[in-house]
Amino acid sequence: MRREVTIYDIAKIADVSPSTVSRVINNRPNVKTATRRRIMALLEQYDYTPNETARSLVTQSSRMIGILISDIRTTHHTDGIFYLQRALSEQGYSCLIYNTGMDPTEQTRYIQAIEQRKVDAAVLMGSIYQTDHMKEAICRYLPSTPIFICNGYLDLPNVYGIIADERDGVADCVKLLAGKGRQNTAFIVDRPTPSNQLKQAGYEEGVAACCGGRAPVVIHSGPATGDIYHATQELLRTHPDTNSIIYSEDLLAVIGIRALLEMGVCIPDDVAVIGINNSRYTELCTPTLTSLDNMLYDLSLTIVEDVSSVLQGKYISKKVMIYSKIVERQST
C-alpha cells in the first residue's frame, strides 16, 4: 500500500520548514513567490491531501456542520439541505445529516450525537424544532455551538433564526382570492407546527380584512394522504359554498386537487386552490398549482452566509425575515 505523503515529506523535498508548507496550504502570507510556486507544484505532483483530523487539532475546527431534519421524506426540507450542502461544501465544510424523527427524546439523542462529533455549527431544518424540549437539549449539550434554525427561532444566546414571512404571505393569498371574487375561502392544515400556526394566523387575518365578515373555516386533517383527501371532500359537504381553498403545503394541495376533481369539481372555475412552498409538485399536477413561495433557496443561502460570518467572529442579526411571494398558476 502506498504511504500517504505528509506535510513533512513535502517540506523535506522542497528544502523548507513544515510551517512554510502549512502557510502555503492555508494560503497564508509571508512566503516568497518562487517558494510558494515550488511547494504548490510538489503538492500537486504528490497528490497531497491534508489530514483533516490533524488539522482540526491545530485549528480547533472540525470543518463539519451538523444538520438535523425531522423526516428525510419531506421534499421541501431535503431540497433545503441540498442547497445548504452545496454552498457549505464550496466553503470547505462537510455536512453530517441526521434524520431525527418527531420524538423529542430521539431529537435530543441526535443533539448529543453532533456534540460528540464536535461540529463547528448546527442547522435545524424547520419550525418543528422550535420547542422547549429542543431549547433544553441545546442548553445542555450545545451551549456555545452556533445553532441556525431554518424558519424557526429559539431565544438562546447561540441560536439564530432565518424565518420566512409566511403569515403575511398567506394573508396576501386570501387577498388575491378575494380580488377574484372568491371570498368563501377555507384553510386545510395537517399538523400544528409553529410554522403552520403562523400560516393559519395569516389566513384568519386575511379573512377578517378581505372577506366581508365571513367567518374563517379551518380544517385540521392528519398528515396521511387519506386524511387530506377526506378532509377536502368533507369540507365541500359541510361548506358547499366554498369557492377557494388554501392548503398549508403544496403536497396537501395536490392531494386536495385530486379529491376535488374526483368529486366533479372544476378547478379553478368552481374552486380555486393555493398551496405553500412553491415546490416541484406545483408543476407536476393538473391544473398546475398556484403557491406561496417561502423562498427556501434564499433561506438556505442566508443560513450559509450567517454560518460563515459567525464562525469568523462577525456580528449578525439574531433573527432575519425573508419575505415570501405568490407564484400564480392555473389553479387560481
TORKOL-4160 file (C-alpha; in steps of 0.2 Angstrom, whole numbers, padded with zeros to 4 digits, m for minus):
332
<pt num="1" X="0000" Y="0000" Z="0000"/>
<pt num="2" X="0007" Y="0017" Z="m0005"/>
<pt num="3" X="0011" Y="0028" Z="0010"/>
<pt num="4" X="0002" Y="0044" Z="0012"/>
<pt num="5" X="0013" Y="0059" Z="0009"/>
<pt num="6" X="0014" Y="0071" Z="0024"/>
<pt num="7" X="0017" Y="0089" Z="0026"/>
<pt num="8" X="0034" Y="0084" Z="0032"/>
<pt num="9" X="0038" Y="0074" Z="0016"/>
<pt num="10" X="0034" Y="0090" Z="0006"/>
<pt num="11" X="0045" Y="0101" Z="0017"/>
<pt num="12" X="0060" Y="0089" Z="0015"/>
<pt num="13" X="0058" Y="0088" Z="m0004"/>
<pt num="14" X="0056" Y="0107" Z="m0005"/>
<pt num="15" X="0070" Y="0110" Z="0007"/>
<pt num="16" X="0059" Y="0122" Z="0018"/>
<pt num="17" X="0051" Y="0120" Z="0035"/>
<pt num="18" X="0035" Y="0112" Z="0038"/>
<pt num="19" X="0027" Y="0128" Z="0044"/>
<pt num="20" X="0031" Y="0136" Z="0027"/>
<pt num="21" X="0022" Y="0122" Z="0018"/>
<pt num="22" X="0007" Y="0124" Z="0030"/>
<pt num="23" X="0007" Y="0143" Z="0026"/>
<pt num="24" X="0006" Y="0139" Z="0008"/>
<pt num="25" X="m0008" Y="0125" Z="0010"/>
<pt num="26" X="m0018" Y="0138" Z="0021"/>
<pt num="27" X="m0015" Y="0152" Z="0009"/>
<pt num="28" X="m0006" Y="0162" Z="0022"/>
<pt num="29" X="0006" Y="0177" Z="0018"/>
<pt num="30" X="0025" Y="0179" Z="0021"/>
<pt num="31" X="0030" Y="0166" Z="0008"/>
<pt num="32" X="0041" Y="0171" Z="m0006"/>
<pt num="33" X="0033" Y="0169" Z="m0023"/>
<pt num="34" X="0046" Y="0157" Z="m0030"/>
<pt num="35" X="0045" Y="0146" Z="m0014"/>
<pt num="36" X="0026" Y="0146" Z="m0015"/>
<pt num="37" X="0026" Y="0140" Z="m0033"/>
<pt num="38" X="0038" Y="0126" Z="m0029"/>
<pt num="39" X="0028" Y="0120" Z="m0015"/>
<pt num="40" X="0012" Y="0121" Z="m0025"/>
<pt num="41" X="0019" Y="0111" Z="m0039"/>
<pt num="42" X="0025" Y="0097" Z="m0026"/>
<pt num="43" X="0008" Y="0097" Z="m0018"/>
<pt num="44" X="0000" Y="0093" Z="m0035"/>
<pt num="45" X="0014" Y="0081" Z="m0040"/>
<pt num="46" X="0012" Y="0071" Z="m0025"/>
<pt num="47" X="m0007" Y="0072" Z="m0024"/>
<pt num="48" X="m0006" Y="0079" Z="m0007"/>
<pt num="49" X="m0022" Y="0079" Z="0004"/>
<pt num="50" X="m0022" Y="0087" Z="0020"/>
<pt num="51" X="m0026" Y="0077" Z="0035"/>
<pt num="52" X="m0042" Y="0085" Z="0042"/>
<pt num="53" X="m0041" Y="0076" Z="0059"/>
<pt num="54" X="m0024" Y="0083" Z="0062"/>
<pt num="55" X="m0029" Y="0100" Z="0055"/>
<pt num="56" X="m0043" Y="0101" Z="0067"/>
<pt num="57" X="m0032" Y="0098" Z="0082"/>
<pt num="58" X="m0022" Y="0113" Z="0077"/>
<pt num="59" X="m0036" Y="0124" Z="0072"/>
<pt num="60" X="m0049" Y="0118" Z="0084"/>
<pt num="61" X="m0061" Y="0117" Z="0070"/>
<pt num="62" X="m0069" Y="0101" Z="0063"/>
<pt num="63" X="m0075" Y="0109" Z="0047"/>
<pt num="64" X="m0091" Y="0100" Z="0050"/>
<pt num="65" X="m0108" Y="0106" Z="0051"/>
<pt num="66" X="m0122" Y="0096" Z="0059"/>
<pt num="67" X="m0139" Y="0096" Z="0050"/>
<pt num="68" X="m0155" Y="0089" Z="0058"/>
<pt num="69" X="m0171" Y="0085" Z="0049"/>
<pt num="70" X="m0186" Y="0078" Z="0057"/>
<pt num="71" X="m0192" Y="0067" Z="0042"/>
<pt num="72" X="m0180" Y="0065" Z="0027"/>
<pt num="73" X="m0195" Y="0061" Z="0016"/>
<pt num="74" X="m0201" Y="0079" Z="0017"/>
<pt num="75" X="m0196" Y="0085" Z="0000"/>
<pt num="76" X="m0196" Y="0103" Z="0005"/>
<pt num="77" X="m0183" Y="0101" Z="0018"/>
<pt num="78" X="m0172" Y="0089" Z="0008"/>
<pt num="79" X="m0172" Y="0102" Z="m0005"/>
<pt num="80" X="m0166" Y="0115" Z="0008"/>
<pt num="81" X="m0152" Y="0103" Z="0013"/>
<pt num="82" X="m0147" Y="0101" Z="m0005"/>
<pt num="83" X="m0144" Y="0120" Z="m0006"/>
<pt num="84" X="m0135" Y="0120" Z="0011"/>
<pt num="85" X="m0124" Y="0106" Z="0007"/>
<pt num="86" X="m0118" Y="0113" Z="m0010"/>
<pt num="87" X="m0115" Y="0130" Z="m0003"/>
<pt num="88" X="m0106" Y="0124" Z="0013"/>
<pt num="89" X="m0095" Y="0112" Z="0003"/>
<pt num="90" X="m0089" Y="0127" Z="m0008"/>
<pt num="91" X="m0083" Y="0135" Z="0008"/>
<pt num="92" X="m0074" Y="0119" Z="0014"/>
<pt num="93" X="m0086" Y="0112" Z="0026"/>
<pt num="94" X="m0093" Y="0094" Z="0027"/>
<pt num="95" X="m0111" Y="0090" Z="0032"/>
<pt num="96" X="m0117" Y="0077" Z="0045"/>
<pt num="97" X="m0135" Y="0075" Z="0041"/>
<pt num="98" X="m0146" Y="0066" Z="0054"/>
<pt num="99" X="m0164" Y="0061" Z="0052"/>
<pt num="100" X="m0171" Y="0064" Z="0070"/>
<pt num="101" X="m0189" Y="0059" Z="0068"/>
<pt num="102" X="m0203" Y="0068" Z="0078"/>
<pt num="103" X="m0200" Y="0061" Z="0095"/>
<pt num="104" X="m0192" Y="0073" Z="0107"/>
<pt num="105" X="m0181" Y="0060" Z="0116"/>
<pt num="106" X="m0174" Y="0055" Z="0099"/>
<pt num="107" X="m0171" Y="0073" Z="0094"/>
<pt num="108" X="m0161" Y="0075" Z="0110"/>
<pt num="109" X="m0151" Y="0060" Z="0106"/>
<pt num="110" X="m0146" Y="0067" Z="0089"/>
<pt num="111" X="m0141" Y="0084" Z="0098"/>
<pt num="112" X="m0129" Y="0073" Z="0109"/>
<pt num="113" X="m0123" Y="0065" Z="0093"/>
<pt num="114" X="m0117" Y="0081" Z="0085"/>
<pt num="115" X="m0110" Y="0087" Z="0101"/>
<pt num="116" X="m0099" Y="0072" Z="0101"/>
<pt num="117" X="m0093" Y="0075" Z="0083"/>
<pt num="118" X="m0088" Y="0092" Z="0089"/>
<pt num="119" X="m0096" Y="0101" Z="0074"/>
<pt num="120" X="m0092" Y="0119" Z="0071"/>
<pt num="121" X="m0111" Y="0124" Z="0070"/>
<pt num="122" X="m0128" Y="0115" Z="0068"/>
<pt num="123" X="m0143" Y="0119" Z="0057"/>
<pt num="124" X="m0160" Y="0113" Z="0062"/>
<pt num="125" X="m0172" Y="0111" Z="0047"/>
<pt num="126" X="m0190" Y="0118" Z="0051"/>
<pt num="127" X="m0200" Y="0125" Z="0064"/>
<pt num="128" X="m0203" Y="0108" Z="0072"/>
<pt num="129" X="m0188" Y="0111" Z="0082"/>
<pt num="130" X="m0195" Y="0127" Z="0090"/>
<pt num="131" X="m0199" Y="0118" Z="0106"/>
<pt num="132" X="m0195" Y="0119" Z="0124"/>
<pt num="133" X="m0188" Y="0102" Z="0124"/>
<pt num="134" X="m0176" Y="0107" Z="0110"/>
<pt num="135" X="m0171" Y="0123" Z="0119"/>
<pt num="136" X="m0167" Y="0112" Z="0135"/>
<pt num="137" X="m0156" Y="0100" Z="0124"/>
<pt num="138" X="m0146" Y="0114" Z="0116"/>
<pt num="139" X="m0143" Y="0122" Z="0133"/>
<pt num="140" X="m0137" Y="0106" Z="0140"/>
<pt num="141" X="m0126" Y="0099" Z="0125"/>
<pt num="142" X="m0123" Y="0113" Z="0114"/>
<pt num="143" X="m0122" Y="0129" Z="0124"/>
<pt num="144" X="m0109" Y="0138" Z="0115"/>
<pt num="145" X="m0111" Y="0130" Z="0097"/>
<pt num="146" X="m0119" Y="0142" Z="0084"/>
<pt num="147" X="m0136" Y="0135" Z="0080"/>
<pt num="148" X="m0146" Y="0141" Z="0065"/>
<pt num="149" X="m0165" Y="0137" Z="0063"/>
<pt num="150" X="m0172" Y="0137" Z="0046"/>
<pt num="151" X="m0189" Y="0145" Z="0048"/>
<pt num="152" X="m0189" Y="0145" Z="0066"/>
<pt num="153" X="m0181" Y="0153" Z="0082"/>
<pt num="154" X="m0177" Y="0149" Z="0100"/>
<pt num="155" X="m0172" Y="0163" Z="0112"/>
<pt num="156" X="m0155" Y="0157" Z="0117"/>
<pt num="157" X="m0138" Y="0167" Z="0115"/>
<pt num="158" X="m0131" Y="0155" Z="0102"/>
<pt num="159" X="m0146" Y="0152" Z="0092"/>
<pt num="160" X="m0150" Y="0162" Z="0075"/>
<pt num="161" X="m0167" Y="0161" Z="0066"/>
<pt num="162" X="m0169" Y="0163" Z="0047"/>
<pt num="163" X="m0188" Y="0165" Z="0045"/>
<pt num="164" X="m0200" Y="0165" Z="0030"/>
<pt num="165" X="m0214" Y="0178" Z="0032"/>
<pt num="166" X="m0227" Y="0165" Z="0029"/>
<pt num="167" X="m0240" Y="0174" Z="0040"/>
<pt num="168" X="m0241" Y="0190" Z="0029"/>
<pt num="169" X="m0239" Y="0179" Z="0014"/>
<pt num="170" X="m0255" Y="0168" Z="0017"/>
<pt num="171" X="m0264" Y="0184" Z="0021"/>
<pt num="172" X="m0259" Y="0190" Z="0004"/>
<pt num="173" X="m0266" Y="0174" Z="m0003"/>
<pt num="174" X="m0283" Y="0177" Z="0004"/>
<pt num="175" X="m0282" Y="0195" Z="m0003"/>
<pt num="176" X="m0278" Y="0188" Z="m0020"/>
<pt num="177" X="m0293" Y="0176" Z="m0020"/>
<pt num="178" X="m0305" Y="0189" Z="m0013"/>
<pt num="179" X="m0299" Y="0200" Z="m0028"/>
<pt num="180" X="m0305" Y="0187" Z="m0039"/>
<pt num="181" X="m0322" Y="0186" Z="m0031"/>
<pt num="182" X="m0318" Y="0171" Z="m0020"/>
<pt num="183" X="m0322" Y="0177" Z="m0003"/>
<pt num="184" X="m0328" Y="0160" Z="0003"/>
<pt num="185" X="m0311" Y="0153" Z="0007"/>
<pt num="186" X="m0305" Y="0139" Z="0018"/>
<pt num="187" X="m0289" Y="0133" Z="0025"/>
<pt num="188" X="m0283" Y="0115" Z="0027"/>
<pt num="189" X="m0268" Y="0111" Z="0038"/>
<pt num="190" X="m0261" Y="0094" Z="0043"/>
<pt num="191" X="m0251" Y="0096" Z="0059"/>
<pt num="192" X="m0249" Y="0110" Z="0072"/>
<pt num="193" X="m0231" Y="0116" Z="0069"/>
<pt num="194" X="m0226" Y="0134" Z="0074"/>
<pt num="195" X="m0224" Y="0137" Z="0055"/>
<pt num="196" X="m0242" Y="0131" Z="0052"/>
<pt num="197" X="m0249" Y="0141" Z="0066"/>
<pt num="198" X="m0242" Y="0157" Z="0058"/>
<pt num="199" X="m0249" Y="0152" Z="0042"/>
<pt num="200" X="m0266" Y="0149" Z="0050"/>
<pt num="201" X="m0265" Y="0166" Z="0059"/>
<pt num="202" X="m0261" Y="0174" Z="0042"/>
<pt num="203" X="m0276" Y="0166" Z="0034"/>
<pt num="204" X="m0288" Y="0172" Z="0048"/>
<pt num="205" X="m0281" Y="0189" Z="0047"/>
<pt num="206" X="m0284" Y="0189" Z="0028"/>
<pt num="207" X="m0302" Y="0183" Z="0030"/>
<pt num="208" X="m0305" Y="0197" Z="0043"/>
<pt num="209" X="m0298" Y="0210" Z="0031"/>
<pt num="210" X="m0304" Y="0204" Z="0014"/>
<pt num="211" X="m0319" Y="0193" Z="0016"/>
<pt num="212" X="m0334" Y="0204" Z="0021"/>
<pt num="213" X="m0337" Y="0197" Z="0038"/>
<pt num="214" X="m0336" Y="0179" Z="0034"/>
<pt num="215" X="m0330" Y="0168" Z="0047"/>
<pt num="216" X="m0314" Y="0158" Z="0044"/>
<pt num="217" X="m0315" Y="0140" Z="0040"/>
<pt num="218" X="m0300" Y="0130" Z="0046"/>
<pt num="219" X="m0299" Y="0111" Z="0044"/>
<pt num="220" X="m0286" Y="0101" Z="0054"/>
<pt num="221" X="m0283" Y="0085" Z="0044"/>
<pt num="222" X="m0270" Y="0072" Z="0049"/>
<pt num="223" X="m0254" Y="0070" Z="0039"/>
<pt num="224" X="m0258" Y="0055" Z="0029"/>
<pt num="225" X="m0264" Y="0056" Z="0011"/>
<pt num="226" X="m0281" Y="0049" Z="0015"/>
<pt num="227" X="m0283" Y="0061" Z="0029"/>
<pt num="228" X="m0281" Y="0076" Z="0017"/>
<pt num="229" X="m0291" Y="0068" Z="0004"/>
<pt num="230" X="m0306" Y="0065" Z="0015"/>
<pt num="231" X="m0304" Y="0082" Z="0024"/>
<pt num="232" X="m0306" Y="0091" Z="0007"/>
<pt num="233" X="m0322" Y="0081" Z="0002"/>
<pt num="234" X="m0329" Y="0084" Z="0020"/>
<pt num="235" X="m0326" Y="0102" Z="0018"/>
<pt num="236" X="m0336" Y="0103" Z="0002"/>
<pt num="237" X="m0350" Y="0093" Z="0010"/>
<pt num="238" X="m0351" Y="0104" Z="0026"/>
<pt num="239" X="m0347" Y="0121" Z="0017"/>
<pt num="240" X="m0354" Y="0119" Z="0000"/>
<pt num="241" X="m0352" Y="0137" Z="m0004"/>
<pt num="242" X="m0333" Y="0136" Z="m0003"/>
<pt num="243" X="m0325" Y="0143" Z="m0019"/>
<pt num="244" X="m0307" Y="0143" Z="m0014"/>
<pt num="245" X="m0295" Y="0133" Z="m0003"/>
<pt num="246" X="m0278" Y="0136" Z="0004"/>
<pt num="247" X="m0268" Y="0121" Z="0009"/>
<pt num="248" X="m0253" Y="0123" Z="0022"/>
<pt num="249" X="m0241" Y="0114" Z="0010"/>
<pt num="250" X="m0241" Y="0110" Z="m0009"/>
<pt num="251" X="m0242" Y="0091" Z="m0007"/>
<pt num="252" X="m0258" Y="0093" Z="0003"/>
<pt num="253" X="m0265" Y="0104" Z="m0011"/>
<pt num="254" X="m0260" Y="0091" Z="m0024"/>
<pt num="255" X="m0270" Y="0078" Z="m0014"/>
<pt num="256" X="m0284" Y="0091" Z="m0012"/>
<pt num="257" X="m0285" Y="0094" Z="m0031"/>
<pt num="258" X="m0286" Y="0075" Z="m0034"/>
<pt num="259" X="m0301" Y="0074" Z="m0022"/>
<pt num="260" X="m0310" Y="0089" Z="m0029"/>
<pt num="261" X="m0308" Y="0083" Z="m0047"/>
<pt num="262" X="m0315" Y="0066" Z="m0042"/>
<pt num="263" X="m0330" Y="0075" Z="m0034"/>
<pt num="264" X="m0333" Y="0083" Z="m0051"/>
<pt num="265" X="m0327" Y="0100" Z="m0046"/>
<pt num="266" X="m0319" Y="0111" Z="m0059"/>
<pt num="267" X="m0303" Y="0120" Z="m0054"/>
<pt num="268" X="m0302" Y="0135" Z="m0054"/>
<pt num="269" X="m0320" Y="0139" Z="m0060"/>
<pt num="270" X="m0329" Y="0131" Z="m0046"/>
<pt num="271" X="m0315" Y="0131" Z="m0033"/>
<pt num="272" X="m0298" Y="0139" Z="m0034"/>
<pt num="273" X="m0283" Y="0131" Z="m0025"/>
<pt num="274" X="m0267" Y="0138" Z="m0017"/>
<pt num="275" X="m0253" Y="0128" Z="m0009"/>
<pt num="276" X="m0237" Y="0134" Z="0001"/>
<pt num="277" X="m0219" Y="0131" Z="m0003"/>
<pt num="278" X="m0218" Y="0133" Z="m0022"/>
<pt num="279" X="m0211" Y="0116" Z="m0023"/>
<pt num="280" X="m0208" Y="0104" Z="m0038"/>
<pt num="281" X="m0226" Y="0097" Z="m0035"/>
<pt num="282" X="m0233" Y="0114" Z="m0042"/>
<pt num="283" X="m0229" Y="0109" Z="m0060"/>
<pt num="284" X="m0232" Y="0091" Z="m0058"/>
<pt num="285" X="m0251" Y="0092" Z="m0055"/>
<pt num="286" X="m0266" Y="0096" Z="m0067"/>
<pt num="287" X="m0270" Y="0110" Z="m0066"/>
<pt num="288" X="m0253" Y="0117" Z="m0061"/>
<pt num="289" X="m0254" Y="0124" Z="m0044"/>
<pt num="290" X="m0253" Y="0142" Z="m0038"/>
<pt num="291" X="m0241" Y="0143" Z="m0022"/>
<pt num="292" X="m0234" Y="0154" Z="m0009"/>
<pt num="293" X="m0215" Y="0154" Z="m0012"/>
<pt num="294" X="m0207" Y="0154" Z="0005"/>
<pt num="295" X="m0190" Y="0157" Z="m0003"/>
<pt num="296" X="m0182" Y="0141" Z="0003"/>
<pt num="297" X="m0167" Y="0144" Z="m0008"/>
<pt num="298" X="m0164" Y="0162" Z="m0001"/>
<pt num="299" X="m0167" Y="0155" Z="0017"/>
<pt num="300" X="m0153" Y="0142" Z="0014"/>
<pt num="301" X="m0140" Y="0153" Z="0007"/>
<pt num="302" X="m0144" Y="0166" Z="0020"/>
<pt num="303" X="m0140" Y="0152" Z="0033"/>
<pt num="304" X="m0124" Y="0148" Z="0024"/>
<pt num="305" X="m0118" Y="0166" Z="0024"/>
<pt num="306" X="m0123" Y="0168" Z="0043"/>
<pt num="307" X="m0113" Y="0152" Z="0047"/>
<pt num="308" X="m0098" Y="0159" Z="0039"/>
<pt num="309" X="m0100" Y="0176" Z="0047"/>
<pt num="310" X="m0102" Y="0169" Z="0065"/>
<pt num="311" X="m0088" Y="0157" Z="0063"/>
<pt num="312" X="m0077" Y="0171" Z="0058"/>
<pt num="313" X="m0082" Y="0181" Z="0073"/>
<pt num="314" X="m0093" Y="0193" Z="0064"/>
<pt num="315" X="m0109" Y="0201" Z="0071"/>
<pt num="316" X="m0125" Y="0196" Z="0063"/>
<pt num="317" X="m0143" Y="0198" Z="0067"/>
<pt num="318" X="m0151" Y="0185" Z="0079"/>
<pt num="319" X="m0167" Y="0185" Z="0068"/>
<pt num="320" X="m0169" Y="0188" Z="0049"/>
<pt num="321" X="m0185" Y="0188" Z="0040"/>
<pt num="322" X="m0186" Y="0183" Z="0021"/>
<pt num="323" X="m0202" Y="0189" Z="0013"/>
<pt num="324" X="m0212" Y="0177" Z="0003"/>
<pt num="325" X="m0221" Y="0179" Z="m0014"/>
<pt num="326" X="m0236" Y="0172" Z="m0023"/>
<pt num="327" X="m0232" Y="0162" Z="m0039"/>
<pt num="328" X="m0248" Y="0161" Z="m0048"/>
<pt num="329" X="m0253" Y="0146" Z="m0060"/>
<pt num="330" X="m0268" Y="0138" Z="m0067"/>
<pt num="331" X="m0276" Y="0133" Z="m0051"/>
<pt num="332" X="m0282" Y="0151" Z="m0047"/>
